[in-house]
Amino acid sequence: MNPYKSILCICKLKLNEEGTTLELNLPFKIYGQNIVMQGKDITYRLNDLSNVNKEVLAKVDYCLEDMPGTDIKGEKVVAEAYAGNLGNDWKNIKKDLKYLKHYSVTKKNKLTTYDEEGTKIEYNGVDKDEVTKFCEWDVIEEAII
């Protein structure tokens, strides 16, 4: 089985062939995606056509190598050369201004809760100002069937 890899990238939204919904404008085929725009997850809200040509941050999965006996082609060279590729190393990405432009939610934002009376309980740990991931990603070691 051939591996897939996840990367984060900056790209724009475009109309699909039918003109009915939006998709990522990427030069390589993807097999999974998570998309944020202005700090909000829009992965399952790609029917707002007013967002055509707007920039987004996306976590995408692509195939590294050709998969014999299928039409799945390896996209490693194209994906890694893509200008909007931020990679997948969280230590670097969390400091990248392109990432922060689209998703700058901190642990304080994410971990703040409310008690039974509706009183806000802010997270106040020493890491409260650390930026968080908008989704999880890893290198997928096996093909997804």
Buried (B, 14 or more C-beta within 10 A) or exposed (E): EBBBBBBBBBBBBEBEEEEEEBBBBBEBBBBBBBBBBEEEEBBEEBEEEEBEEEBBBBBBBBBBBEBEEEEBEBBBEBBBEBEBBBEBEBEEBBEBEBBBEBBEBBBBBBBBEEEEEEEEEEBEEEEBEEBBBBBEBEEBEEBEE
